[in-house]
């Protein structure tokens, strides 16, 4: 089992920045990759960014160039820095941990609202 605790969501104005954090605990040594996904009401959950234990990152086209995913292995924490935020970035953001077995764990979600 892996537990994921997210923080950092909130209200931000268009053009602003936000940093999301996700702290993992439990069977962290079995984690293959961590990342962030987002979901709007009535829509499917979509990839935002992922990062492997080796540090390889992957971004959705919609956030590429505006976001940076990073991890602090000593603290078992992954971060998502988002800049130049747009109203379309308004969503619930979920932290994900993908295990070496392929099993996925999810955080409880944190709401990001981009509005003037």
C-alpha positions in Angstrom: 0.0 0.0 0.0 1.1 3.5 -0.7 -0.5 6.6 0.8 -0.4 9.9 -1.1 -1.1 13.3 0.5 -1.5 16.3 -1.8 -1.2 20.0 -1.0 -0.9 23.3 -2.7 -4.1 23.7 -4.6 -6.2 26.9 -4.4 -7.4 30.0 -6.2 -5.0 31.8 -8.5 -5.4 34.5 -11.1 -4.9 33.9 -14.8 -1.2 34.2 -15.5 -0.3 33.3 -12.0 1.7 30.3 -10.6 1.1 27.5 -8.3 3.1 24.6 -6.9 1.5 21.3 -6.0 3.1 18.8 -3.6 2.5 15.1 -3.1 4.1 13.2 -0.3 4.2 9.4 -0.5 4.5 7.0 2.3 4.2 3.2 2.7 5.8 0.9 0.1 7.6 3.7 -1.6 10.4 1.4 -2.8 8.0 -0.3 -5.1 7.1 2.9 -6.9 8.1 3.1 -10.5 6.8 6.5 -11.3 4.8 9.4 -9.9 2.8 12.0 -11.5 -0.2 14.4 -11.7 -3.4 14.0 -13.4 -6.4 16.2 -13.5 -10.2 15.8 -14.0 -13.0 18.1 -14.6 -16.7 17.2 -13.8 -18.1 14.9 -16.4 -14.7 14.4 -18.1 -12.1 11.6 -18.0 -9.0 12.0 -15.9 -6.1 13.1 -18.0 -2.4 13.1 -17.7 -0.6 16.3 -16.7 2.9 15.2 -16.0 4.8 12.1 -14.8 8.3 11.5 -13.6 10.1 8.1 -13.2 12.3 7.1 -10.3 15.2 7.7 -12.7 14.1 11.3 -13.3 12.6 11.0 -16.8 9.6 13.3 -17.1 6.7 13.5 -19.5 4.2 16.3 -20.0 0.8 16.7 -21.6 1.0 19.1 -24.6 -1.5 21.4 -22.9 1.0 22.1 -20.1 4.3 21.6 -21.8 6.5 24.7 -21.4 4.4 26.0 -18.6 4.9 23.3 -16.0 7.8 21.5 -14.4 7.5 18.2 -12.5 10.3 17.3 -10.0 10.9 15.0 -7.1 12.7 15.0 -3.8 13.7 11.4 -3.3 14.9 12.0 0.2 11.4 13.3 1.2 9.5 10.9 -1.1 7.7 14.0 -2.5 6.9 15.0 -6.0 6.2 18.6 -7.0 4.3 20.2 -9.9 5.2 23.8 -10.6 2.6 25.4 -12.9 3.2 28.8 -14.4 1.2 31.1 -16.8 -2.0 29.4 -15.5 -5.2 29.7 -17.6 -8.8 29.3 -16.7 -8.8 26.0 -18.7 -6.3 24.7 -16.0 -9.1 24.7 -13.5 -9.6 21.1 -12.4 -9.2 18.7 -9.5 -5.5 17.6 -9.6 -4.7 14.0 -8.4 -1.3 12.7 -7.5 -0.6 9.2 -8.8 1.9 6.5 -7.9 2.4 3.7 -10.4 4.0 0.6 -8.8 6.5 -1.7 -10.5 3.6 -4.2 -10.6 1.4 -1.8 -12.6 -0.9 -1.0 -9.7 -1.9 2.6 -9.4 -2.5 4.6 -6.2 -4.2 7.9 -6.1 -4.3 10.9 -3.8 -7.6 12.4 -2.6 -7.3 15.3 -5.1 -6.7 19.0 -4.7 -8.7 21.7 -6.4 -7.0 24.3 -8.6 -9.1 27.2 -9.6 -7.8 29.8 -12.1 -10.1 32.8 -12.1 -9.9 36.6 -11.9 
